[in-house]
Amino acid sequence: MINDLENVDWASMRHAYGAADDVPQWLRDMASPDPGLRDKAFSSFYSAAHHQGDVYPCTMASLPFLFALAGDPATPDRASVVALMVSIGREAVEREDPGSIRFGPDGEESTACEDTAALMRGRGEAFVEYACDADSRVRGAAIAGLGLFLDDAERAVAVLRARLEAEGAIMERLLVVRTTADLALRLPAARVPVRAWFDSLADGVAVDADIRLAAIVQRARCAPESIDDTTVPTAIRLLRQITPVSRPEEKKEEEEGQGPSGPCTCPAEAEPDPGVPAHVAAAFDDLERHGRVHAPTTSLLATLHEALDSRLHDRTALLTEQLRSPDAATRYDAIDMARSLIASWRGDHSHLVRLLADCLLPHDSYTSAAAAEALGSLAGLAEPAREALAAYVTAHRTAHRPEAWASPHPVLRRAHQHAVLALAHLGDNRALPGLLTALDTGTDAWRAVNVAGHLPQAAAELTPRLIRRLADIDHSREWHDVSPPALASALAALGDPAAVPALTDAVRAAVQHGQWRTAAPLLNALASFGTRAESALAIVRPLAEAKDLEVRTAAAGALWEIERRPESAVPLLERLLDHGRNLDAINVLGRIGPPASAVLPRLRQMLNQQVEQNARNEQNGAAVLNDSWTLVRVASALWDVGRDDETHVVVPALLNAWKDNGSTAPDAADCLDRMGRAAQPALPQIQAALAQPRRGGHPWGWGVAYDLQFQHTCRSILTRLEASRTLP
């Protein structure tokens, strides 16, 4: 069959794929009757011609071939072919920009996206045929193409309305509604008829509740002005109508690792390969769980949350309904939505935190693990869940022996561990037994090490165990089950000087084996002990001349912290400024302060150069993100060393860097906090930052703990400046 395909320009395909005599065999195998060969062929296509969703000349050259396969009833897996074409076309349509210039992997100018988008629109009617196919899988794969490739708005809306009436399967019907919204967002001419259709669906008494809900959600997505005070209450009412009520949950044996009954029963979780570091295996498991959806309404509700955006009252009401749903799958999928809202938006989220705590269910480890992990990511905002977390951990230790942390049942173990970690993040001593079990048995010890520093009150018990872990490190290996930098960070946070000899030995071993990336953080940990690490000087001092720049910088910083002799440390650090943006050396000079005054001329020069560079970049339209970080660090060090004499240049530099790159705000605010009254010109920017509803002031934020600290710093500045107004 494949040799008889018409309208395929094989010569162009051979050229596009760089094949001398033929196209790749794996491309032909997409039509193989062997499912294994087909799977490999599709995987190879995604890797070679659609890598990370991109579109290349070879991708476009393949489209006639793919259309031929999709149009041939004898093709074994037409649905996968259609889905592939939709993926290619979506990427091309979303990325096409006729005025821009793109370059392909060979460095030559490429118009692959524009050409592919034009080709797909030219073949748009093919997707109408696919969407009416007798095979439901083909129909499901093709529906999205109706919103992407039909340019006649009237025709496209008519086809989609017909598909909604003809489809019987709920998932395809929901996809039709979503695709109609995609069409309205792409074609302005479609917006009025689409809005009218969505209005009729949303208000239709005879329309199924799930379609009414979909119409409300997609109307909100493509017509935000339609959102009013009735949107969420109506959505909640419809959600209650379509949400299945889980059968009464039988008491489950947690040793079996089962999740809640019904559609949310958790997939089996395999034990990690013993040859793979535990933290690496856990990272891959997290990736696999991240895209898991359990309830059919989840996609709709996630879309509604996106459309509601900053309407936090409405979103909280919707999440309350989701987290209290009688359906276990709906509750589970709501956990990450709630975590995302709390982590992205400021405000009082204690109600949602308590609802997350209610998901710590004794006989549902699968859901409990997700809830505990979410709570652990919320830093101090998880405080309302403290007692629920402690009760959950205690119940586990009672029911499953004190070694619950090392339970042989993967789901139960993960749930218990995340609850312990969340408690540790709150500085709660009730997390300690679990951490000690981890460090004593070695079971997922890396998790315990990462939070041990939050329990300084337990340093007497944690420090010896961390020291033993550090002493057991084989520095001849590149990878470790527990990383030396993590151990060093935990020991530094606990602050017990008993760790100094172990850290010193670890530095020596890392250097002997050329593990520079390990040696530097170990030196930084030694530096945190200050003069109490004097016994390490014999190891630290020679490393100030090491060949590795990062180690040399860390050693110079450690010398300062241990000896407190600026006449020795400052010349070393000044020489390190010759090596590009050595921000670590700049930071150490700032910590030295006025005794480092010898470097003031150099710091002033660096500041002026960076200001000029930022101005040139801005004038040329170039990014200033990295330059802004350098500007903040240099300006901060300049003030720390020169103090009030440098205020006139430091404050404008900090505020400009902050304006150019909002991620620098916490560092800029830290310096302004140290400046006292001199920070007065920053008052409007500080007030504006505190008024921002989003954490970080932008959609991607910067983490809850970081934002809480930033807000605390800003309020400290405001309090000080307000108090200074009353002083003479």
N, C-alpha and C positions, 0 to 999 in steps of 0.2 A: 504493500500500500504506500509506504513512505516514498518510494521511488517514482510513484505516479502523481505525487502532489503537484497541482497546477499553481501557477502564479507565484512560485517561489523562485526568487533570483539566487540560485545556488552560487553563482560566481561572486555576487556581492557578499554573500555569507562567508564564502571561503576567504575573501579579502578581509572582511571585518574580523574574522577569527584568526587571521594570519596563517591559514592552512594552505599548504601548497597544492594538494590534490583533492581534498575533501573537507567537509565540515567535521567537527569533532563527533566521534561515535556516540558520545553520551547524549548529544543533541538528538540523534536519530533514535536513541533508546527511549526517548520520551513517548514513543509510540509502541514500545515493546509490549507484548502480552504478558511478559514476566513482571510481576509487581515489584520484585526486588530490583531489577534493572531500572524500572521506571522511577522508583524512589531515588536511586543513585543519580539518575539523569536529571531529575528536578533539583536535587541538592547541588549537583555540579553547575546547573544553570544559575541558580541563585548565587553560587560562589563566584563563578567566572563572569557572568554577563549581567548580573543584577546584584552585585556585591553591596551589602548594607543598604539595599534599596536604590542604589544609584542607577543612572541610565547612561549607557555608552553607545558609540556607533554600532558595536556588535549587537547590543540589545535591540536597537531599532531594526537592524538587518534581519533579526530573527522573527520579527513580528509577522510577516507574511506566512512564514512556516507555521507559527503558532495559530494564526487564523485558520490555516488549512487543516491543522489537526483538530481545532475546536469545531470546525464545520463538518467534519467527517464522522458520521454515526458509528464507524468501525473503530474509532479511537478508544482505547480501553478506559482512559480516565480523563474525559473531557472537562470535568469540573475543575480539576487541578490546572488544566491548561487555561481555562477561562479566568480562574483566580490569579494565575500568574500574569496574564495580560492586563487584568484590572490593576494589579500592583504596579506594573510597569507604567501603565497609563496614568495612574494617580500621581506617581512621583513626577512624571513629565509635566502634567498639568499644573501641579502645585509649584514646580520649580521653574516653569518657563517664564522668561523675562526677555522679550525681544530686544530690549535696549542694552542688555548686559552682555559681557564677553566671558565665556567660560573656556577652560582648557581641559582637554582630556588627559588620560594617564601618560600619553606620549608627548605631552607638552604642546600639542597643536590646538588651535582654536576649535572649539566644538559647539555645534548647534544641535546636539543629540536630543536635548529636552524639547526644544521648540519643534524640531522635525518629528519627533515621536508623538508629541501632543497633537500636531496637525494630522498625522496619519491616523491616530485613534479617533479623532473627531470625524475624519473622512470615512471611517468604518463604523460609525456610531450605530447605524441600523442593525449591524450584526448583533449588537448587544440586546436590541429589542427581540431578535429571534431567540437568542440564548435565554433571555428572561421568560420566554414563553415555552421553553423546552419541556418535553415530557419528563425528563430527569430532574427531580427536585434539587439535587446537588448542583446541577448546572444552573438552574434558575437562581438558587441562593448565591452562587458565585458571581452571577452576571448582574444582579440587580443594582449593585453600586455603580456599575458602568453607565447606567441610565442617567445618573446625576452628573457624571464626569464628562461624557463624550457626546451628548446630544446638545446641540447649540440652539435648536428651535425650542424656545421655552414653552410655547403652547403645546407643541407636539410632545415634549418630554413630560409635562404635567399630565396630559391625557393618558400617556402610556402608563405612568405610575399609578394613576387612579384606577385604570383598568386592572393593573396587576394586584392592587389591594383587594379589589372585588373578586378576582379569580383565585387568589392564593387561599389555601386552607390552613397551612401550617403557621403557627403564631410567630416563629422566629423570622420567617420570610416576610410576614406582614409587618412586623416591627422594622425590618430592614427597609421595606418600601417607604415607611414613614420617615426614617432617618435619611434615606437617599433623597427624598423630596426636599428635606431641609438643606442637604448638601447642594442641591440644584439651586435653591433660592439664594444661598450664600454665594454661589458662583455666577449666576445670571441675574442681574437686576430686573430684567423683564419678567422673571418668574415670581418675584416676591409678592406681588399683589394677589395673583391667583392662588399661590401656595398659602398665603395667610388666610385667605377666604376659606380654602379647603380645610386647613387646620382648625379654624373656628367652628366649622360645621361638624368636624369629627369630635372636637373637644366637647361640644354642647349636645351632641347627638344622643338622645335617650336610648335609641335602639342600637347604638354602637357598643361593641364589646369594651369592657372596662380597661383592658390592657391597651387597646388602640386609642381610647380616649386619653389615657395617661401618656402614651407616646406622643400624641398630637400636642398635648399641653407642654410636654418637655421640649419637643422639637420646635414648637412655636416660640418658646422662650429662648431657645438657642439662636434662631435666625431672626427673631423680632423681639429683642430685649425690652422694647417699650410695651410689649404685651404683658409683662410681669406686673402684677398688682397684689393687693392684700389677699385676694382669693386664690392665687396660684398654688401656694403650698398647701393650704387647707384642702383644696380640691384634690390635689395630688395625693395627699395622705388618705383621703376618703376612698379614692380609687385604688390605692395601694392595698388598703385593707380588704377590698373586694377581691383582689386577684392573688393575694398572698396565701399560699397554702398553709394550713394549720398542721404542724408536725404531729404525728401520732404521739401519745404519751411516751415520754422517754423512759425506757427501762433502765434500771441501774446497770451501768456498764462496768465490766472489769477493766480497769485502766491498764492492767498488765497487757491487754490485747492492743492497746494503743488506739482504741476506736474514738472517732469523733461523734458528733451529735447524730441522731437518727435522721433518716430522710436524705435529701439531696446533698447534705453537707458532710456525709461520711468521708472521713479523710482518706486520701490515698496512702498506701503503705509506704513507710519511710525506711529505706534500706540503711544498714549500717555502713559507715564510710570505709573505703578501701584503706587497709592499714598502712599502705605505702604512701598515702596522701596526708599531708599535715591536716590536723583536725580543723583548723581555722579556714583552710582553703576549701575543704569539703563543705563546711558550713556555709561559706560564701556562695558556692554553687547551688546548694539546697535553697538558700534564700532567694536566689534568682529564679529558681524553678517555682517557688511558692508565690513569688511576686505577681505573676500574671494569672494566677489561679482564680477563677470565678465560680461561685457555687450557686447563686440564685439567678433565675432568668431576668429579673428586674434590675440587676446590678448595673448593667451598662446604661440603662435609662436613668437611674438615680444618679450615677456619676455625672452624666451629661447635665442633669438638672442642677447639681451642685456647681458645675462650671458656669452655667448660665446665671445662677443666683449670685455668684462671685462674692461681693462684699455685703450682701444681705445676711448678716450673721444670725439675726434673730430667726429668719425663715429657715436658714440652713440648720440651725440648732434644733428647731422644731421638727424638721424632717429627719435629722439624725436620731432624735429621741424616739420617733416612731420606728425607725429602722432597728435601733439597738434594743427596743422593747418588743420587737416583732415576735409573734408566736412561731414563726418559721426560723429554724436554726440557721439555715443557709443565708437568709437575709441578715440575721444578726451578725454572722461571721463576716460577711462582706462589708458591713457597715463599720467594722472596727478600724480598718485602714482609712476609710473616709473621715472618720472622726479624728484620728491621729493627724491626718493631713490638714484638716481645718485648724486644729489647735496649734500645730506647728507653724502654720502660715500666717495666722491672724492673731493680733493681740486682743485681749479682752478677758473677761471672767469666764473661764471654761470649766469651772468646778463641777457644774451639772453633768457635762459630758464625761468628765474624768470619773465621776461616780458611776455613770452608766457603763463605762469601760470596766470598772472594777466589778460590776455586777456580772460581767462575762467570765469571771474567774470561777468556773463551774467545776465542782469536785469530780464529777464523773464525765467530763468532756475535756480531756487534755488538749485536744486539737484546737478548740476555740480558746481555751485558757492560755495556751502558748501565744496565740496571736494577741490577745488582750494584754498579757504581761509584757510582751515585747513592745507593744505600742506605749504602754505606761512607762517603760524604761527609757524610751526615747524622749520623754517630755520633761526631763530634769525636775526642777522644783515644782513644776505645775502638776506633777503627779501626787502632790501632798494629800489631797482628799482621798486618795486610794491607799494610803499607807497601811491602815489597819486591815483593810481587805487583803492586801498583799501578804501581810504578816500572818493573818489567819489562814490563808491558802497554803503558805509555806509550812506553817506549823501542822496543819492537817495532813499534808503530804508526809512529813517526817513521822507523824504518829501512825499513819496508815501503812506506810511503805518503808518503815525503818529509817533510822537517821541517815542512811546512805541514799536517800531519794535523789540527790544530785547525780549519783552514778547508777541510777536505775538501769536495768538491762532493756527496758522498754523505751524505744526512741522518742515517741511522742510525749509520754509522761515525763521523761528526762528533760526534754526541751522545755516543756511547760514549767516544771519546777525550777530549772536553771534561770529562765527569763524572769520568773517572779523574784528569785533571789537577787538577780542583777538589778531589777527595778528597785528593790528595797535598798540595795547598796548605793545606788545613785542618790537615794534620799538620805544617805549617811546613817541608816538604821542598823543597829548592832544585831538585830535578829537575822540579818543576812550572813553573819559571821560563820555559823556552823556549816552552811553550804560551801562557803569559800574555803574553809579549812578542809572539808572533804575533798574538794577539787585539788587542792595543793598537796594533800597527803596521798591521794590515790592516782593523781595524774589524769583523771577523767576530765576532759575539756578544761584543763587547768588554764588555758589561754583566756577563757572567759573570766575566770576569777581574777587573774592578773590584771585584766583591763579595768576592773572596778575596785581593786584593793585599795587604791589611793584615796577612795572616798571614805575610808574608815580609819582615820589616823588614831582614833581612840583605841583601836585594836592593834596598834603597831607591835606591841610585845608578842602577840601571837602570830601575826602575819609576816613580820620581817624575817624571823629565822627560816620560815618555809620558803619565802621568796629567795633568800640567800642560797638555800640548798638548790633551788631550781636554777639559779644563775650559775652556781658552781658546777652543775651537771651539763652545762652547755658545751657541746663540741664545736669549737670555733673553726675547725677545719671544714665544717659543712656550711653550705650556702643558706639552706632553709632549716627552720627549727619548728617544733611543735609549739613552743612558746618563744617568742622573739626576745632576744636580749634587750633591744630598746624598750619593749613594753615592760620587762622586768625592771630595767633601770628607772623608767618613769614612775612605776609603782613605788619603788624604794625611795625615790626622791620625794614623792608626795607624802609618804609616811614619816619621813624625816628622822628616822632612828639612825644615829651615827654608827651603830653596830654594822651597818651595811657598807661602810667605807672600805674595809679590807677586801670584801668580796668584789666590789666595783673596781677596785684597783687591780685585782688579779684578772678580772674580766677584760679590762683595758689592755693589760699586758698580753693576754692570750689573743685578743682580737688583732692587735698590731702584729704579733708574731705570724699570724696567718693572713695578713694583708686584708682583713675585713674592715676596711675604712668606714663603710656605712654603719657598722656596728660600733666602732670605736668612738665616733663623734658623739652619739647620744649618751654613751657611757660616761664620757668626759663631762658632758653637760650635767648628768646626774651627780657626779662627784662635786661639780661646782656648786650645786644647790646646798651642799653641807658647809660651804664657806670655810672658815678657819678650822672647823672640826675635821676637815679632810687633810690636814697638814701632812699626815703620814703618806699621802699619795704623791707628794711633790717630786720624789725621785723618778716616778714614772711619768708624771705630767710634764715636767720641765723640758725634757728632750723633745717631746712631741710638738712643742711650739715651733720646731724647725722641720716637722714632718713634710714629706713630699705631697701628701694629700691636703688640699686647701681647706676642706671642711674640718679635718682633724686638727690642722694647724690653728684654725680659728677657734675651735672648741677648747684647745689646750691653752691658748692665750687668755680666753675668757675664764677658764678654770684657775689659771695662775693669779689673775686679779682677785677672784672671789676667795681664794685660799690665802694668798699672801697679803693682799690689800696694799700692794706697793705700786703706785702709779708710775714711778720712774722706771719700773721693769715692764709693766704691762702696756703702757701707752705706746712706746716705740714699736712694739710687736704689732699692736693693732693698727697703728698708722701705716705700717708697711703693707698690711693686708688690704688696705683701701685701694691699693694699686690694681687689685684683681676684680675689675668690673663692679657689679652691684653686690658687694659683700655685706649684705644686710645684717648678718650676725655680728660682724666686727663693729658695724655702726651701732648696733643695739648695746653692745658691751661698753663702748665709749660713752654712750648715754648713761649707763648705770654707774660708771665711774664718776661722772658729773664734773664739777669745776676742777678737780685735780687733773683732768685731761685737757686743760685749756690750751696746751701746746698744739692741739689739732684743730682749734677754732678756725684758722685761716683755710685749712683744707676743707672743713665742713661747709664753710661759707661758699667756697669755690664750687663744691659739689652741688650745693643747693641752687646757686645761680645757674649752673649748667643744666640742672634738671628742670628748672623753671623755663629756661629758654627752649629746651628740648620739647617740653610739653606744649609750649606756645606754637612751635613749628609744627608739631604733630596735629594740633587742633586746627591750625591754619590750612594744613594739607589734607585734613579729613582723616588722618590716621588715628588708630586706637591709642589711647593713653593709659590703659588699664595698668600695665606693668610699671610704667613710668610713675604712675600715681603712688604705687606702693613705695617705690624708692624715695619719692618726694616726702611722703609722710615719715619714713624712718629717718631720713637725713634731717628734716626739720625738727623732729622730736629730739634727736641727739643734740642738735645745735642748741635747742633751748635748755636741755638738761645740763649741758656743759657751760654755755654762756649766760644762761638765765635771762634776767630782765633786759640786758643790753641787746638781746636778739629778738625780742618780742615783735618788733615792727616788721620783721621779715618772716618770722615763724608762723604767726597767726594767719596771714593771708595764704601762705603756702599750704598749711593744713586744710584750710577751708576750700581752697581750689582743688586740692587732691580729692577731698571728700566729695565735692561737686562732680568731678570728672569720673570718679569711681566710688559708688556708694559702699562697696565692700570694705573700703579703708576707714569707714566711719568709726568703728570701735577703737582702732589704733589712734586715730586723730583725737577722739574724745578722751582717751587715756592721757594723752599729752596735755590737752586743754585742762583736764582735771588737776594736773600737777601745777598748772600755771596760776591758779588762784585768780585774783582780780584781773590779771593780764588777759584772761580769756573773755573779757567783756564783749569784744566785737563778734564773738561766736554765738552770742545769746540768741539771735533770730534763727540761726541754723540748728541750734540745740532744741529750741522750742518746736521747730518744724519737724525735726526727727522724732520727737516724742509724740507728736500729733499723728504720725503716720500709722494707719491701721494695720499695715502689713509689717511683719517682722522683716527687717532689712530694708523696708521701703520699696521692695520690688518683688515680682512674682516668685522668684526662686528662693528668697529669704536667705538666712544664714544660720539656721539652727536655733532651737529654743534656748539652750543654756547661754549661747553667745548673745542672743537678743536680750535675755533677762539681765545679763551683766552690763550690756550696753545701756539699757534703760536705767539701771542703777547708777551708772557713771554719769549719765546726762542729768539725772535728778540731783546727784551730788553737786554737779557744777551749778545748776540753777539755784539750789539752796545757798551755796556759798556766795554766788553773785548777788542774790537778793539780800543776804545778810550784810554784804559789804556796802550796800546802798545806805544802810542806816549808820554806818561808821563814818567818822569824820575823815 
